[in-house]
């Protein structure tokens, strides 16, 4: 297949429309997830929670999200990606509204239960989107698509990063007043965006090019096997058995667990770091912090896009060599952050603020590059148009199981040993992720060995 694929007139425009709506929908999911990190400092002050409680609430989300990825990924291959995304959208809207209006009880168990439900409904999103796009993108395009996927995710982060400070600053529109620091409105207003996107998803996108009159444009070269077919549905048993037996899926899953720990730690805890280590008021953050929270998602887009293009163009659709290098970069960056913090350079002065912001941005670049590559491109390669939903569910579930297990441990270490433990805990996961990708490379070479294929056929 040539590096530039020729499509019939109108195909790319229709695919772009499809992807814009689906990507916008998934970005809105992230608004209803990352609103929590903006609410966390206010919740700690109002209810006396410490970092262990906050990370425990996040852990409930991740456990539900990871389990939901397995269950809903399998279900997605049966009912289709669009239905999955709509179900998830309706659910996460409802749960966020409940969090915003029914969280006055102020108990840890109340918050954890509500956020656990949010995790389950949000887990419908990724399998549905990955499954649909596996039918619209050829293998040699999927790494680049993963970069675009990363952009849509970060668009949701940027949106909430700019909307949340406005809400927390308070405002008045006519007789309607939102008090300064009232974090509950972070869960009441953003769901309106998701509601609009859910309506568009129900109307505009199609699950396959064939449904829009473009037949034979995308070849299914999935590693799970199976010839090209216009049908994207498959029985749950067939999908389960095929993906669970796949020789690469579990190594990708282990690596993605490492991505999850570093990614969630570096994305969910910075505002607590600025609030409590550098003693900034989350309701009136310095402009440098606000810029950092916006630059980090954008630099993550650059990492996602660059890693996808390199894996497509340089490594001809192989993801593991690029991912292995990126995991090593994650470890190196976190070692640098550790040394800088131990040296006492991260202080509430100009240099300390600059270095604090710099390391958050560098971690975001490296870990999000692995996030889109391992969690988006690899499942499409493995599962193809029929089984990408469950392949995505299996691999992505480990990202959130990893975060669910280790984020509360990181929170406990910070409470009892100080913020000096933050970066060192992330170093280990960069090294383990690189090790897992080395095993994928090794296994891939064996699978691609012509002599081995001949022996297997005989």
N, C-alpha and C positions, 0 to 999 in steps of 0.2 A: 504494500500500500504506500503510495507517495505521501510525502510530508504534507502536501496541500491537497485536500480532498475536494473534488468538484461535485457540487450539489446542484440540483435543478433550480431554476429561478423561483424565488419565493420561499425556499426551504429555510434559509438562515434567518430571514425576517420572522417567519412563523415560530421557529425555535427560539429566537430572541424574545418574542412576546411571551411564549410559554414560560421561559426561564425567568423573565422579569417578574411575572406575577408570583410564581412559586418561590423565587428568591425573596421577594418582598414579604411574602407570608412568613417565611422562615425567619427573616430578620425581625419581624414583629414578635415572634416567639421569644427572641433574645431580649427584647424590651421587657417582657413579662418574666424574665429570669434574672437579669442583671439589675433590675430595680431593687432587688433585695440588698445588694452591697451598699447602695446609697442609704437604705433604711437602717442598716446594721448599727452604726454609731448611735443613732437616736434610740433604737431599741435597747442598746446596752445601758444608756443613761436612764431611760424611763423605767426599765424593769430590773435593773441591776444585773443583767446578764454579763458574763465574761466571754472571752474568745472561745472557750470550750463549748459554751452553750450555742453561740452563733455558728460555729463550725459543726456542731451537732445537728442543728436545723438544716444546714446545707447537706450534711450527710444523709438525712432522711430523704431529701430531694434526690440525691445521687443514687441511693439504693433503689428508689422507685423508678427513677429514670433508666437505670441499668437493667432492671428486671423488665420494665416495660419495653425496652429495646428488643429484648429476646422474644417476648410474647407478641408484641405489636409488629415486629419485623416479620415474623412468621405469618401473622394475620394479614399484613400488608401484601404479601405475595399472593394471598388468596382474594382479597377484596379490591386491591388496586391502590395506587399511591394517592390519588386525589381524594378518595373517601377517607383515607387515613389522615391526611393533613387537615381536612375539614373537621373530623371528629376531635383531633387534638386541639384545633383552634377554639372550638366551642368550649371544650373542657377547661383549657387554660384561662380563657376569659372569665368563666364562672368562678374558678378557684381564686383568681387574683381579686375579683370583686369581694369574695368572701373574706379574703385576707384583709382587705381594706376596710370592710364594714363590720366584721365579726371578730376582730382580733383584740377587742378591748379587755378580754379576760386576762391577757397578759401573762399566761403561763407558758412554760417551755413546751409542754406537751401539745397545747393548742396550736402554737406556731408550727411545731414539727409535723403535726398531722396534716395541717392545711398545705404546707409546702411539700410534703410527701405526695399528696394528691396532684399538686402542680407538676411534680416530676413525672408522674405516670402519664398525664395527658400530653405533656410536652414530648414524651418519647414516641408519639405517633408521627412527629414532624420529619425527622431525619430519614427514617426508612422510606417514607412516602416520597420525599423529594428525590432521594438517591435512586429509587426504583424508576421513577418517571424519567429521570435524565439518563439512566443507563440505556433506555430505548431511543434516546435522541442524540447521543454522542458516541462516535466510534472510539475504539480503544486509544488510538493515537491522539485523541483530543481530550481525553478524560483528565489528564494531569492539569492541563490548562483550565478545564472546567472546574477542577478542584480549587484552583486559585480564584476563579470567579465566585465559587461557593464561599470561600473564605471572605471575599469582599462583602457578600450579602450578610454574613454573620456579623462582621464588624460594623456594617451599616446599622444594624440593630443596636450594637453597643454605643456607637457614636450618637444615635438618636436619644437613647436614654441618658447618656452622659451630658447631653445639652438640655434635655427636658427636665431631668431630676433637679439640677440646681435652681431652675426657675420655680419649680414646685416648692422646694425647700425654702427658698427665699420669701415665699408668700406673695399673694397678689389679691387684688380685688377687681371684680368685673360686675358692675352694677351692685345688686344686693348680695352677690355671691362673694364670700371672702374665704380664702385659704390662708390659715395662720402660718406664720414663719416656723419652720422646723416640723410641721405636721407631716411626718413621713407616711402616714396612711394613704395620703392622696397619690403616692407613687404607685399604689395598687388599684386606684380607682380611675385615673385618667388614661394611662397607656393602653388598657384593653380596648378602647375605642378604635385604635389603629388596627389592631388584630381583627376586630369585627368587620371593618371595611375590607381588609385583605381576604378574609374568609369568603365574603360574598363574591369577590372577583375570582377566587380559585374555583368556586362552584360554577362559574359562568364561562371563563375563558380557556384555561389550559386543557390540553388533550394528553392522554397517557402515552400515545405512540404517534410517530409520524404517519403511519398508515391511516389513522383516524382523521387526518387532515388531507389525505390524498397523496402523500409522499411515500410510495412503497419502495422497499429495497435500498433505502438511503443509508441505513445503519446496519452493519454486519455484527451479529452476536458472536464475539470471539471469547466468550467467557471461559475461564479456567475450569469451571464446574462442568463443562461439556454441554452439548446440545446445539443443534443447528439453528440457524435463523428461523424465526417464526414470527408471524404478525401478532400472535397471542402473547400477552405478558402475564397471564395468570398461570399458576401452577398449584398442584395439590400441596397441602401443608406437610404431609408425610414425606413426599419427594423432596421438598425444599429442605426440611429438617435433616434428613439422612444425608443428602448430597453435601450440604454445607458443613455439617458436623464432621464428616469424614474427610473434608478437604485438607490436604497436607500442609497448607500455608496459613490457614485462617487463625490457628491458635497462636502462632508466633506473632502475627500482626496484632492479635488481641492483647498479648502480654506487653508489646511495645506501646499499644494505645493506652493501657492502664498507666504507664509511666507518663505519657502525654497528659492524661487526665489529672494526675497529682500536681504536676508542675503548672499546668494551665489554670486549674481552678485556684490553686494557692496564689499564683501571681496575679490573677484577675479579681478574685473575691476579697483578698486581704489588704490591698494597697491603701484603701481609704481608712481602714483601721490603723494601719501603720502611720499614715500621715496624721491621723487624729490623736493617736496615743503615744507614738514614739517621738514624732516631731512636734506634737502638741498644737496642731492646727484645728480650728473649728470647722467641722464638715459643712456647716451652713454658710460659711464665708471662707472657702478655701482660697489660697493665693492663686493668682492667674497661672503661675507655673504648674501647679497641680492640675488645674482645669485643663491646661494645654496638654499635659502628660496623659491624662485620661482620654483625650481625644487623639493624640498622636499615636499612642500605643496600638489602638485598633487599626489605624491607617498603616502603620509600619508592619503590622501583622499581615495586612493585605499584600504588601510587597513581598513578604516571606512566602506566603501561600502561593502567589502567582509565580514567583521565580522558581520555587521548587517544582511546581507543576510543569512549567515550560521546560525546565532542564530534564525532568524525568521523561517527558514526551519526546523532545528533540534530540537530546544527547544520549539518553539511555533507552530509547525506543520503547517506551511504555513500561519499563521496569522501575518500580518505586523504591525498592529496598536500598540500593546504593546511595541514593540521595538522602533518604530518611536516616540511614546510619550516620552519615556525616552531620546531619542536623542535630541528632541526639548528642553527638560529641560536642557540638557548639553549645547546646543547652548546658551541658556539664561545665564547660569552660567559662561561660558567662556567669553561672551561679558560683563557681569558685572565685571569680573576680569580685562578685558581690559580697561573698563571705569575708574575703580578706579585707575589703574596704570597710565593712562594718566592724570587724574585729580591731582594725586600726583606729577606730573612733572617728572616721571621716564623715559618717552620715549623721550630721548634726543640723539643727534648725538655723543654719546660716546659708549664705549664698552658695558656697561650694558644696555643702552637705545636701542642700535641696537639689542642686544640679545633678550630683552623683546619684541620689535616690531616684530621681526621675529617669536618668540615663539607664540604670540597670533594669528598671521596670520595662522600659521600651525595648531593650535588647532581649530580655527574656520573652517578651511578647512576639518579637520577630521570629526567634528561633523555634519556640514551642508551637506557635500557630502554623508555621510551615509544615511541621510534622502532623499537626491536627488535620489539615485539609488533605494532605497527601495520603496518610495511612487510613484516615477515617472516611474518605470520600472516593478517591480514585481506586484504591485497592479493592473495596467491596464491589464496585462495578466491574472491575477486571475479573474478580473471582465468581460473582454470581450472575453477571449478564442481565439482560432485560427481564428474565423470568425469576431469578433468585437474588437479585441485588438487595431487595428489602431485608431478607433474613441475614444475608452476609453482612450488611450494614448493621443490623441489630446485634449480631454476635460480637463484631469487632467493637462497635461503639459502646456496647454495654460494659465492656471492660474499662473504658475510659472513666465511666462513672462509678463502677465498683472500686476502682483504684482510688478515686477521690473520696468515696464514701468511707473507705477503710482508713486512709492515711490522713485526710484533712483534719479530723478531730484529734489525731495524734499530734499533728503539727500545731494545732491550736493549744493543746495541753502543754507542749514543749515551750511555746511562746509565753504562756501564762506562768509557768514554773521556772523556766530557764532564761526567759527574755527573748527579744526579737533577734538576738544574735544567732538563734537557731533556725531562722526562717530560710535563708539561702542555703546553708549546708544540707538541710533535709532534701532540697531539690537536686543537689548534685548527683546523689545516688541513682535517682530515677533517669537522669540523662544517660548514665553509664549502662544501666540495665536495658534501656530502650535500644541503645546502639548494639548491645549484645544480641537482642532478639532479632534485629534487622540483619545481623551477620548470619544468623541461622536461616533466615528467609533467603538470603543470597545463596547460601550453600545448598539449601533444598531446591531452589529454583534451578541451579546448575544441574543437579541430578535429574530433575524432571525434564530439562531441555536436552539431556544427553542423547544423541541419536542411537548410540549402541544400546542404551538402556531401553529405549522405546522398541527397538528391534527384538530384544530379548523378551520384553513384555508381550509383544504381539505374537511371538512364537509360543 
